[in-house]
Amino acid sequence: MKNLISIIRLDWKQALRSPLWHRKLLVNLFLGLTFLYLASMFLILGIVLDDILIKIPMEGIDYNTYGGSFVLRRLNQFMLYYFFADIIIRYFMQKLPAMSVQAYLHLPLKRSKLVHFMLLKTLWSPFNLLHLLIFTPFVLELFDNLDFIPAFGWTLGFLSVIYLVNFFLVFLKRTSDVDTRVYLGMLATLIVVIALDWFGVVDFQSISGSVFNTFFLHPISVLVTILLMSFCYWLNFRYLKANMYMSRLSKTTRNEVSYVGSGILSRFGLIGRLTEMEFKFIWRNKRPKSVLLITILFLGYGLLVFPNEEYAGNYLMYVLFSIIITGMFMLNYGQYLLGWEGNHFDHILTRNVSFKDYYWSKYLLFAIVSAGAMILSIPYAYFGWEVLLVLFCVFLFNLGIGSHFIMFFGSMNPKKIDLSKGTMLNWQGVGAAQFLIIFPVLGLPLALYGIGVFFWGTTGAMLLIGTIGFLGLAGTQIWIGLLAKWLESQRYEISNDFRNQ
């Protein structure tokens, strides 16, 4: 135990003494405040969760039938969906527990202690803390409404499922690379499950209720999930202990690279070939590929607002969500525009490619992905033609105005990006420019909406946003020319900054 405490203390000191921590103290402070804000929001959600469940119409699950357990039974109807979505998000975003174990292997420490430490670090994963923030207020009320044994049984069962998912996905991601096809397959499965339940083909809500009701109706059943969780922990422990040797840790693995594209873009000249290379670059590297997959995930973001009666006719929310749906990729990828190529920026300077063509290839990349997101969002017209109008006008704005702001701020004070790491909770490359992007990309269309509503009403506001976007599209040649001149004047300073990082 003493050695384990020493390891924890050394790991904490390593984090605090990191040069990046002190170099980006202001950014870390901002991120800390952001985390506190999000944590408070999730906590508030947990406090009002029972009120939300009471208002959901569910035939047969009421107080008269089940007494104090009726709110819990309502929650259990959705737990299968909740954990299925949790698996999909974790599979893509959860980071593996990291530790520089090479420095400890020559010391008189048992490898088992190092392995236990690495696994115990996952208990404090933000995903696990998120569950606790949401459900802790609900659990406290649960102990007031039920006897101690049933309430404790459900709580223990819920926690064991959380950590079962945690250790299972840690083992899965550690023993194999994240396969995009698996991720998309799980996402498609979730959509199919929801559709089958929606149309009454299979009652997954009843299945979910039956499984999770067992935790408080028969608390002894919790042993099953605890055993499964322990088994997944043991799998992780055995794998890490068997591979924690200097000879294995120092090996470099060569992964087979998959290619994207069939040469169609290369038929459109130099800009097309550069754009096709950009797609290949995204697909071959973990972090940019994560950005692309997040874009696919956020295509369903509109389901949170468009069908919601609470937001019906709230065009301000429609505009905000449309910005996210059609502009997520260019915002997430474009804010690190030069940072992606920080390791080989000197090579870019030596290529026989003008900066104008360079920016045109980036713009074409944004246009293709955003247009794809717009096309895939057409089914939102089911919720009204005005939804499609908002999406299209915001799409024009993102492409005509937002993209140029993003390319400009993404070229300011760039920082190298480690392409092998994922996106979630990775603040590498974050600077002041990344926060400044928010004002023109989010603030400007919302401001235009406010002006348009004041003078011409809702439809006029949408047309104003679309018209400004169209005018921006018409001037694309001018804006890219200005960006190229700016990069031409800053190229040596940027290159020197990359070398010194």
Wavefront OBJ file of the C-alpha trace (Angstrom):
o trace
v 0.000 0.000 0.000
v 2.888 2.356 0.784
v 4.374 1.837 -2.685
v 1.001 2.450 -4.316
v 0.587 5.734 -2.432
v 4.086 6.782 -3.535
v 3.204 6.047 -7.175
v 0.049 8.147 -6.888
v 2.026 11.030 -5.365
v 4.692 10.879 -8.097
v 2.075 10.750 -10.847
v 0.366 13.824 -9.406
v 3.671 15.695 -9.193
v 4.451 14.783 -12.793
v 1.176 16.346 -13.910
v 1.672 19.553 -11.896
v 5.304 19.989 -12.931
v 4.589 19.546 -16.612
v 5.774 22.571 -18.644
v 2.477 22.542 -20.509
v 0.592 23.087 -17.243
v 2.423 26.320 -16.436
v 2.701 27.470 -20.050
v -1.061 27.272 -20.491
v -2.164 28.275 -17.011
v -4.785 30.692 -18.337
v -6.197 28.044 -20.672
v -6.260 25.483 -17.838
v -8.056 27.992 -15.611
v -10.659 28.598 -18.316
v -11.095 24.858 -18.839
v -11.432 24.344 -15.092
v -14.202 26.925 -14.902
v -15.872 25.323 -17.914
v -15.729 21.941 -16.180
v -17.289 23.382 -13.025
v -20.073 24.910 -15.107
v -20.805 21.636 -16.902
v -20.619 19.712 -13.627
v -23.176 22.041 -12.064
v -25.467 21.598 -15.085
v -25.297 17.806 -14.812
v -25.910 18.043 -11.076
v -29.001 20.182 -11.678
v -30.185 17.607 -14.225
v -29.852 14.933 -11.555
v -31.867 17.016 -9.089
v -34.799 17.472 -11.500
v -34.533 13.965 -13.010
v -37.385 12.561 -10.930
v -39.644 15.485 -11.917
v -38.874 14.837 -15.591
v -39.673 11.114 -15.207
v -42.965 11.885 -13.471
v -44.092 14.063 -16.399
v -43.307 11.402 -19.026
v -46.576 9.633 -19.918
v -46.233 5.896 -19.212
v -49.339 3.799 -19.100
v -49.490 1.436 -16.122
v -46.392 2.757 -14.337
v -47.878 5.146 -11.797
v -47.955 5.722 -8.053
v -51.257 3.911 -7.538
v -49.844 0.729 -9.043
v -46.258 0.641 -7.739
v -46.154 3.172 -4.909
v -42.775 4.752 -4.148
v -40.942 2.665 -6.751
v -42.856 3.981 -9.764
v -40.297 6.723 -10.585
v -37.451 4.178 -10.455
v -39.408 1.794 -12.697
v -39.872 4.605 -15.202
v -36.146 5.313 -15.186
v -35.338 1.625 -15.668
v -37.367 1.630 -18.886
v -34.661 3.818 -20.479
v -31.503 2.436 -18.842
v -30.781 0.019 -21.707
v -30.708 2.941 -24.147
v -28.662 5.004 -21.710
v -25.877 2.456 -21.371
v -25.943 1.582 -25.062
v -25.318 5.248 -25.868
v -22.673 5.337 -23.126
v -20.820 2.425 -24.766
v -20.851 4.151 -28.163
v -19.548 7.450 -26.794
v -16.895 5.792 -24.613
v -15.702 3.551 -27.443
v -14.929 6.626 -29.461
v -13.919 9.210 -26.870
v -12.680 7.590 -23.657
v -8.927 7.866 -23.211
v -6.877 4.920 -21.997
v -5.184 5.286 -18.590
v -1.734 6.657 -19.307
v 1.420 6.358 -17.255
v 5.135 6.484 -18.060
v 5.915 3.083 -16.564
v 9.416 2.821 -18.079
v 10.785 4.943 -15.228
v 9.468 2.457 -12.638
v 10.309 -0.911 -14.178
v 13.928 -0.939 -12.979
v 12.861 -0.150 -9.393
v 12.002 -2.803 -6.767
v 8.284 -2.440 -7.425
v 5.951 -5.245 -8.316
v 4.445 -4.899 -11.782
v 1.098 -5.843 -10.277
v 1.082 -2.593 -8.263
v 1.739 -0.550 -11.379
v -1.043 -2.360 -13.206
v -3.516 -1.831 -10.357
v -2.652 1.857 -10.334
v -3.252 2.215 -14.081
v -6.606 0.469 -13.795
v -7.688 2.388 -10.705
v -7.016 5.645 -12.583
v -9.926 4.768 -14.874
v -12.314 4.950 -11.913
v -11.929 8.739 -12.065
v -12.651 8.940 -15.745
v -14.819 11.994 -16.573
v -17.397 9.608 -18.034
v -17.761 7.829 -14.693
v -17.925 11.139 -12.829
v -20.634 12.275 -15.231
v -22.829 9.320 -14.230
v -22.270 10.068 -10.549
v -23.137 13.758 -10.957
v -26.401 12.959 -12.705
v -27.585 10.099 -10.522
v -26.327 10.955 -7.018
v -29.300 13.300 -6.235
v -31.674 10.676 -7.659
v -30.115 7.932 -5.516
v -30.429 10.060 -2.361
v -34.161 10.430 -3.013
v -34.339 6.727 -3.812
v -33.277 5.843 -0.267
v -36.129 8.033 1.038
v -38.754 6.330 -1.143
v -37.648 2.683 -0.790
v -36.393 0.419 1.981
v -32.639 0.301 2.468
v -31.983 -3.146 0.944
v -33.848 -2.569 -2.392
v -32.392 0.954 -2.733
v -28.880 -0.288 -1.957
v -29.297 -3.209 -4.377
v -30.248 -0.936 -7.276
v -27.470 1.566 -6.467
v -24.839 -1.175 -6.306
v -26.158 -2.713 -9.518
v -26.071 0.646 -11.294
v -22.481 1.329 -10.191
v -21.338 -2.143 -11.172
v -22.808 -1.693 -14.686
v -20.968 1.644 -15.034
v -17.617 0.076 -14.188
v -18.388 -3.077 -16.147
v -18.710 -0.888 -19.255
v -15.595 1.037 -18.206
v -13.275 -1.972 -17.843
v -14.718 -3.793 -20.846
v -14.064 -0.843 -23.185
v -10.607 -0.194 -21.707
v -9.686 -3.810 -22.516
v -11.256 -3.627 -25.971
v -9.447 -0.400 -26.905
v -6.131 -1.541 -25.436
v -6.035 -4.854 -27.267
v -7.130 -3.488 -30.645
v -7.250 -0.204 -32.510
v -10.539 1.663 -32.573
v -12.220 0.479 -35.745
v -14.415 3.088 -37.389
v -16.619 0.373 -38.832
v -17.345 -0.989 -35.347
v -18.235 2.491 -34.110
v -20.586 3.182 -37.016
v -22.059 -0.311 -36.626
v -22.870 0.312 -32.951
v -24.353 3.699 -33.810
v -26.509 2.112 -36.517
v -27.579 -0.621 -34.086
v -28.721 1.980 -31.559
v -30.749 3.753 -34.260
v -32.325 0.433 -35.321
v -33.168 -0.450 -31.705
v -34.846 2.934 -31.176
v -36.749 2.576 -34.469
v -37.950 -0.960 -33.633
v -39.170 0.226 -30.255
v -40.738 3.383 -31.730
v -42.795 1.422 -34.245
v -43.732 -1.260 -31.713
v -41.883 -4.148 -33.365
v -39.866 -4.987 -30.218
v -40.574 -3.518 -26.801
v -37.032 -2.743 -25.670
v -38.313 -0.485 -22.915
v -39.994 -3.454 -21.239
v -36.833 -5.509 -21.620
v -34.794 -2.705 -20.074
v -37.286 -2.341 -17.239
v -37.246 -6.077 -16.507
v -33.433 -6.192 -16.338
v -32.871 -3.161 -14.120
v -35.954 -3.728 -11.938
v -34.289 -6.967 -10.865
v -31.643 -4.996 -8.979
v -34.129 -3.715 -6.392
v -36.688 -6.509 -6.575
v -34.017 -9.222 -6.109
v -30.859 -7.481 -4.782
v -28.902 -10.749 -4.835
v -28.884 -10.470 -8.663
v -26.339 -7.658 -8.339
v -23.698 -10.351 -7.828
v -23.958 -11.201 -11.529
v -22.891 -7.722 -12.677
v -20.211 -7.543 -9.970
v -18.746 -10.827 -11.191
v -18.801 -9.603 -14.792
v -17.113 -6.363 -13.751
v -14.465 -8.292 -11.809
v -13.868 -10.526 -14.824
v -13.284 -7.513 -17.086
v -10.904 -6.039 -14.490
v -9.004 -9.326 -14.401
v -8.745 -9.386 -18.205
v -7.208 -5.904 -18.152
v -4.882 -6.841 -15.302
v -3.645 -10.006 -17.004
v -3.050 -8.258 -20.331
v -1.183 -5.285 -18.848
v 0.962 -7.400 -16.566
v 1.923 -9.727 -19.424
v 2.975 -6.799 -21.639
v 4.656 -4.513 -19.124
v 8.241 -5.167 -20.175
v 10.800 -2.727 -21.543
v 11.304 -4.810 -24.664
v 7.596 -4.687 -25.495
v 7.045 -1.084 -24.476
v 9.874 0.078 -26.743
v 8.599 -1.681 -29.843
v 7.072 0.451 -32.561
v 4.055 -1.043 -34.198
v 3.260 -0.606 -37.844
v -0.407 -0.522 -38.610
v -1.776 -1.195 -42.033
v -2.957 2.062 -43.544
v -6.305 2.233 -45.287
v -6.911 4.617 -48.149
v -9.851 6.912 -48.798
v -11.016 8.065 -52.193
v -10.963 6.652 -55.688
v -9.073 9.476 -57.381
v -12.209 11.430 -58.309
v -11.001 14.681 -56.758
v -7.608 14.386 -58.397
v -9.287 14.897 -61.756
v -9.990 18.521 -60.826
v -6.404 19.694 -60.896
v -3.931 20.563 -58.155
v -6.554 21.766 -55.660
v -8.506 18.524 -56.066
v -5.366 16.422 -55.501
v -4.483 18.427 -52.383
v -8.019 17.948 -51.034
v -7.863 14.218 -51.692
v -4.563 14.061 -49.798
v -6.301 15.918 -46.954
v -8.990 13.231 -46.779
v -6.306 10.527 -46.696
v -4.492 12.433 -43.958
v -7.681 12.570 -41.882
v -8.429 8.876 -42.300
v -4.905 7.704 -41.480
v -4.478 9.601 -38.204
v -6.399 9.114 -34.999
v -7.163 12.644 -33.869
v -8.337 14.135 -37.205
v -10.349 10.983 -37.833
v -11.973 11.491 -34.432
v -13.039 14.963 -35.573
v -14.724 13.485 -38.650
v -16.542 10.842 -36.594
v -17.734 13.465 -34.103
v -19.251 15.322 -37.056
v -21.233 12.202 -37.989
v -22.381 11.812 -34.388
v -23.565 15.430 -34.181
v -25.784 15.030 -37.241
v -28.351 13.662 -34.806
v -28.040 16.718 -32.564
v -31.174 18.202 -34.091
v -33.263 15.435 -32.510
v -32.722 17.226 -29.192
v -34.501 20.376 -30.358
v -36.515 20.028 -33.589
v -39.069 17.440 -32.305
v -39.142 18.984 -28.820
v -42.384 20.862 -28.173
v -40.579 23.073 -25.667
v -38.475 24.531 -28.507
v -41.240 24.605 -31.101
v -40.994 27.888 -33.001
v -37.827 28.917 -31.137
v -35.819 29.878 -34.215
v -32.910 31.152 -32.153
v -32.334 27.575 -30.956
v -32.884 26.317 -34.499
v -30.097 28.600 -35.726
v -27.732 27.555 -32.931
v -28.241 23.846 -33.532
v -28.016 24.300 -37.309
v -24.597 25.924 -36.862
v -23.469 22.836 -34.971
v -24.990 20.342 -37.428
v -23.628 21.864 -40.648
v -20.469 23.486 -39.281
v -19.141 21.052 -36.672
v -16.401 19.655 -38.901
v -15.027 22.950 -40.166
v -15.038 24.327 -36.613
v -13.328 21.324 -34.987
v -10.886 20.667 -37.819
v -10.319 24.211 -39.037
v -9.398 25.673 -35.661
v -6.130 23.677 -35.849
v -5.661 24.353 -39.555
v -1.849 24.684 -39.500
v -1.353 22.711 -36.288
v -2.194 19.437 -38.044
v 0.891 19.930 -40.209
v 3.146 21.357 -37.500
v 5.590 18.446 -37.697
v 6.212 18.993 -41.410
v 5.401 22.665 -41.957
v 8.906 23.299 -43.354
v 8.118 20.787 -46.082
v 4.966 22.732 -46.958
v 7.082 25.843 -47.451
v 9.343 24.006 -49.903
v 6.535 22.577 -52.056
v 5.789 24.119 -55.410
v 2.284 24.961 -54.217
v 1.021 28.503 -53.724
v -0.600 29.443 -50.436
v -3.696 30.345 -52.408
v -4.028 26.764 -53.666
v -3.255 25.556 -50.154
v -6.203 27.487 -48.688
v -8.446 26.540 -51.604
v -7.851 22.844 -50.842
v -8.830 23.424 -47.208
v -11.932 25.327 -48.298
v -12.943 22.549 -50.699
v -12.548 20.046 -47.859
v -14.890 22.118 -45.663
v -17.372 22.516 -48.513
v -17.547 18.766 -49.239
v -18.023 17.699 -45.618
v -20.491 20.509 -44.801
v -22.489 19.841 -47.956
v -22.623 16.167 -46.989
v -23.891 17.137 -43.525
v -26.505 19.397 -45.139
v -27.736 16.621 -47.429
v -27.920 14.121 -44.574
v -29.926 16.703 -42.568
v -32.681 16.951 -45.196
v -34.871 14.409 -43.302
v -35.280 17.084 -40.615
v -37.813 18.594 -43.037
v -40.197 16.076 -41.452
v -40.456 18.541 -38.553
v -41.426 21.399 -40.877
v -40.173 23.216 -43.964
v -38.978 26.077 -41.773
v -36.439 23.705 -40.156
v -34.979 22.932 -43.581
v -34.919 26.662 -44.401
v -32.935 27.396 -41.241
v -30.487 24.565 -41.955
v -29.892 25.713 -45.526
v -29.462 29.413 -44.668
v -27.059 28.588 -41.838
v -25.196 26.207 -44.165
v -24.691 29.086 -46.622
v -23.438 31.304 -43.795
v -21.026 28.661 -42.505
v -19.601 28.140 -45.974
v -19.553 31.770 -47.072
v -18.503 33.542 -43.860
v -17.712 31.125 -41.029
v -15.209 29.050 -43.008
v -12.998 32.061 -43.749
v -12.974 33.212 -40.133
v -12.097 29.684 -39.057
v -9.225 29.436 -41.551
v -7.866 32.794 -40.396
v -8.008 32.068 -36.662
v -6.799 28.497 -37.290
v -3.666 29.980 -38.869
v -2.935 32.329 -35.937
v -0.340 31.205 -33.382
v -0.623 27.518 -34.364
v 0.700 24.705 -32.158
v 1.796 21.203 -33.060
v -0.807 18.458 -32.783
v -0.042 14.862 -31.795
v -1.978 13.008 -34.494
v -1.899 9.672 -32.648
v -4.047 10.856 -29.743
v -7.819 11.134 -29.605
v -9.942 14.255 -29.359
v -11.747 13.807 -26.062
v -10.184 15.820 -23.186
v -7.145 16.546 -25.352
v -6.262 20.238 -25.045
v -3.099 20.064 -27.140
v -3.089 22.854 -29.688
v -5.597 24.958 -27.745
v -4.780 28.666 -27.609
v -6.492 32.027 -27.442
v -7.369 31.850 -31.157
v -9.513 28.759 -30.564
v -11.691 30.713 -28.133
v -11.889 33.796 -30.353
v -13.378 31.706 -33.176
v -16.581 31.353 -31.172
v -17.497 35.022 -31.598
v -17.741 35.189 -35.415
v -18.870 31.580 -35.954
v -21.591 31.500 -33.290
v -22.108 35.124 -32.319
v -22.391 36.687 -35.777
v -25.246 34.513 -37.129
v -27.144 34.898 -33.852
v -26.661 38.676 -34.056
v -27.895 38.669 -37.665
v -30.925 36.692 -36.561
v -31.714 39.289 -33.892
v -31.394 42.148 -36.394
v -33.509 40.305 -38.977
v -36.273 39.488 -36.508
v -36.422 43.092 -35.337
v -36.918 44.490 -38.841
v -38.455 41.723 -40.975
v -39.624 38.895 -38.735
v -38.472 35.284 -38.516
v -38.466 34.439 -42.235
v -36.677 37.700 -43.007
v -34.047 36.868 -40.380
v -33.385 33.507 -42.011
v -33.126 35.096 -45.441
v -30.737 37.712 -44.051
v -28.414 35.005 -42.708
v -28.607 33.123 -46.013
v -28.037 36.275 -48.076
v -24.945 37.274 -46.061
v -23.660 33.738 -46.514
v -24.305 33.848 -50.271
v -22.465 37.177 -50.575
v -19.573 35.619 -48.676
v -19.567 32.729 -51.133
v -19.430 35.173 -54.033
v -16.338 36.777 -52.514
v -14.516 33.522 -51.721
v -11.775 34.312 -54.247
v -11.074 37.614 -52.464
v -11.047 36.178 -48.933
v -8.747 33.291 -49.846
v -6.430 35.734 -51.616
v -6.189 37.808 -48.425
v -5.532 34.693 -46.342
v -2.760 33.632 -48.732
v -1.076 37.055 -48.493
v -1.267 36.955 -44.703
v 0.312 33.477 -44.533
v 2.966 34.590 -47.039
v 4.014 37.364 -44.659
v 3.957 35.140 -41.549
v 5.373 31.895 -42.946
v 8.890 32.164 -41.485
v 7.685 33.222 -38.048
v 5.184 30.349 -37.958
v 7.829 27.879 -39.123
v 10.220 29.078 -36.408
v 7.508 28.687 -33.752
v 6.878 25.098 -34.836
v 10.594 24.282 -34.611
v 10.807 25.638 -31.060
v 7.812 23.700 -29.756
l 1 2 3 4 5 6 7 8 9 10 11 12 13 14 15 16 17 18 19 20 21 22 23 24 25 26 27 28 29 30 31 32 33 34 35 36 37 38 39 40 41 42 43 44 45 46 47 48 49 50 51 52 53 54 55 56 57 58 59 60 61 62 63 64 65 66 67 68 69 70 71 72 73 74 75 76 77 78 79 80 81 82 83 84 85 86 87 88 89 90 91 92 93 94 95 96 97 98 99 100 101 102 103 104 105 106 107 108 109 110 111 112 113 114 115 116 117 118 119 120 121 122 123 124 125 126 127 128 129 130 131 132 133 134 135 136 137 138 139 140 141 142 143 144 145 146 147 148 149 150 151 152 153 154 155 156 157 158 159 160 161 162 163 164 165 166 167 168 169 170 171 172 173 174 175 176 177 178 179 180 181 182 183 184 185 186 187 188 189 190 191 192 193 194 195 196 197 198 199 200 201 202 203 204 205 206 207 208 209 210 211 212 213 214 215 216 217 218 219 220 221 222 223 224 225 226 227 228 229 230 231 232 233 234 235 236 237 238 239 240 241 242 243 244 245 246 247 248 249 250 251 252 253 254 255 256 257 258 259 260 261 262 263 264 265 266 267 268 269 270 271 272 273 274 275 276 277 278 279 280 281 282 283 284 285 286 287 288 289 290 291 292 293 294 295 296 297 298 299 300 301 302 303 304 305 306 307 308 309 310 311 312 313 314 315 316 317 318 319 320 321 322 323 324 325 326 327 328 329 330 331 332 333 334 335 336 337 338 339 340 341 342 343 344 345 346 347 348 349 350 351 352 353 354 355 356 357 358 359 360 361 362 363 364 365 366 367 368 369 370 371 372 373 374 375 376 377 378 379 380 381 382 383 384 385 386 387 388 389 390 391 392 393 394 395 396 397 398 399 400 401 402 403 404 405 406 407 408 409 410 411 412 413 414 415 416 417 418 419 420 421 422 423 424 425 426 427 428 429 430 431 432 433 434 435 436 437 438 439 440 441 442 443 444 445 446 447 448 449 450 451 452 453 454 455 456 457 458 459 460 461 462 463 464 465 466 467 468 469 470 471 472 473 474 475 476 477 478 479 480 481 482 483 484 485 486 487 488 489 490 491 492 493 494 495 496 497 498 499 500 501
